[in-house]
Amino acid sequence: MVSGALVRPRLWWKSRGLSSAAAPALKRLLDSQRALLATHLCDLPILALDLETTGLNPLQDQILSIGVVPIDKGLVNLAGAASILVEIDGSVGQSAAIHGITDRELAGALPLDNAMAWLLEKLEGRIALAHHAPLDLGFIREGIRRVYGAELPLLAIDTLQLERSRLLRGQEVIKEGSLRLGASRGRYGLPVYHAHNALTDALACAELFLAQLACMGAATQSADPYLLLCD
């Protein structure tokens, strides 16, 4: 994963490595994200997202649900908010105690290939936004690899990283748990939401980002310095 000035050259290099036989949806997403690199943050089309999974290892665990909330021109677009359940192999097991999703609920879930196609369509022309983006995007990239057989680099903004940087600039002590989504929202006076629901957490992340943007006074800055490339 790279950030800052290394994003552009690394993305260009990774784009060249995408096979000519790769699915058109992957190429469209990559091209659309490259076109957004110099966009001001206030104008950047964003897709806040969150996943619920059976564990924390993208190579061993599986996606259970995906929630997305668009941000357009600095405003949360609730009309575009959506979520899906994703079919898995086996049982949700003990992870149900965290996210509350049961095997019975997954009976009508989308197969992984349909879920990835759905997400790629939502992401096209937007930059992903997540709290602890490397984890969510790790699962997404692994899902894309399984479905399309391609290693797709993905651009994202990470609200956890933004919050860490802000606290360090203010010389604040970062205590255990203080960078969690709920704790981060609390510093901006944002309401408490029930955690571990993909759609609710995506909305919580979107609201946190807009609060961070206002606090940093960064709305008219280029997106470049705030982007991570998950590759």
N, C-alpha and C positions, 0 to 999 in steps of 0.2 A: 504494500500500500504506500502511495506517495501523496504529497500535498504541495501546495504553493507553486513555486516556479517550475517544479518538475512535472506537473500534471500535463501540460500541453505536449512536450516532447514524448513523454511516456505514452500518452493516449494515441498520438500519431503513430508511434512505433507498434503499439499493440493492435491498432486498426489495420496496419499493413499485414499483420500476422493472421488476421481473420481469413479463413479459407474462402475462396471464390465460390465454393459450394455451400457456404453457410446459408441458413434460412434468411429470406428477405427481411423478415421482422427484426432480426438481429442487426442487419446492416442499417435498416431505417432508424433503429434506436440509436446506434452509435453515431450516425451522421447527424441526427437531430440534437444529440447532446454536445457534439463538437461545436455546433453552431451557436451554442449558448454560453461559451466560455467567457466572453467579454461582456455579457449582459449585466447591467446594474442589478443589484440584489432586489431592489424594489420592483423591478420589471421581470424578474426571473420566474418562469413557470416552474412550479415545484410540485412534487408529489410526496407528501408526508406518508410514511408507511410504517407498519409494524407487523411482525409475525408472531404467532404462537407456535411453539414447536415441542417435540417430545423430549428435547434435551438441548445441550449447548454445542454439540459437535456436528457441523454440517456434513461430515463424511459418514457419520453413524446414525444421526437422528433425522427426523423428518418434519416437514412443515405441516401444521394442522390447520392454520387459518391465516389469512392475509387481510389486513385492513388498510385502506388508502383514503387520503383526504387531500384534494388539490388546494394549492394556494395560487391565486391569480392576482397580479398587480398589488401584492401585499395584503390581500384579503383571503380569509378562509372561505372556500367554496363548498358549503355544506351540501349543495345540490349534487355535487360530484362525488360525495363520500360513498364508499361501497366496501363490502367485505365478502369473502367467500370462505368456505371450508374446503380443505384439501384431503383427498383420499390418501390413506397410508397403508403400508404393509404391516399387518399385525394389529396389536392393541395399543391404545394410548398409555396403558400401564399407570404407574404411579404419578406420571406428569399431570394427570387429570386433577390432582389435588392443588395444582398451581393455577392452571388456566380454566378448569371447570368444563372442558370439552370431553364428552363421553363417546365411547364407541358407537352408541346408538345414534348420536347426533351426526356422526360421520357416514351414516348409511347412505345419505344422498349427496355426499361431497363430490367435488370435481376431481377427476383423475389429474395427476401431476402435469401431464402434457397440456390439458385444457387450462389448468391454473396458471402455468407459465405463459401461455398465449394470452390469457386475460391480463396478466400483469404487464407483459411487454407492450400491449396496446395502451394500457393506462400510463405507462412510463414514457412512451414516445413523445418527444417534444418537451420533456420535463426533466428536471434534476431531482434525484431521490433525496429525501430528507428523513433521517432516523435518529433516534437516541441510542448511541452506541452502534453506529452504522456498520462497522466491520462485521458484527455478528449477523445482523439481518441480511446484509448484502452477501455474506459468505454463504448463507443458505440459498439465497436467490441464484447466485452464480453456480452453485452445485446443482440446483434444480435445472438451470439452463443447460449445464453440461450433460446431465442425464437425458434430457429431452432432445436437445439439438446436437449434442456431440461437439460443442464449441466452448472455448474458454473466452467468455465475454467480459471485457473490462467495463466497470460501471462507475459513473461519477455520482458523488453524494456530498451532502452537507451533514455534519454530525453535531447535533445539539449538545451532546455530552462533551465533545471536544471544545466547542465554543464556550461552554460554561466553565470548563477547567481553565482555559486560557484567560477568561475574564477574571476568575478568582485569583489566579496567579499574578495577573497584572496588578490587582489590588492588594497583593501580598497577604491574602487571606489563607489561613490554614485549611487544607482540604481534609476533612475527617472522613472516616469510613462511612459510606452510605450517603454522603452529602452530594454526590453527583448523580444519584438516581433520579429518574424522571420526576417523581412526586416532590422530592426534596428540592430539585432545581426549580420547579414551578413555584414552590412556596416562597422562594426569595423574590419573586416578582408579584406576589399577591394573587396568584392564579388559584382558582378553586381546586379542591381535592376531588379527583376522579377515582373510581374503582379501577385498580390495576389489573393487568393480564387479560384484557379483552382487546383484540387486535385493532378494531375500529376505534374504540375509546382511546387507546394509547396513541394511535396515529393522530387523532384530533388533539390530544394533549401535547404531542410533539409539535404539531403545527402552531398551536397557540404559544408554546414556549419559544419557538423560533422567532415569532413576530415580536414577542416581548424582549428577547435578546437583541434583536435588530434595533428596536427603538432605544434600548439602553446603550448600545454601542454607538448609535448615530451613524450606522454603516449603510443605510438604505441606498444611498447614491454611489456606493463603491462598487467596483467590478466584482463579479462573483469569484474570479480566479483565486484570490488568496484564501478563500474559505472552502474550496473544493478538495475533496479527497478522491483519489482514483483507486478503487478496489480492483486489483488485478491478480 
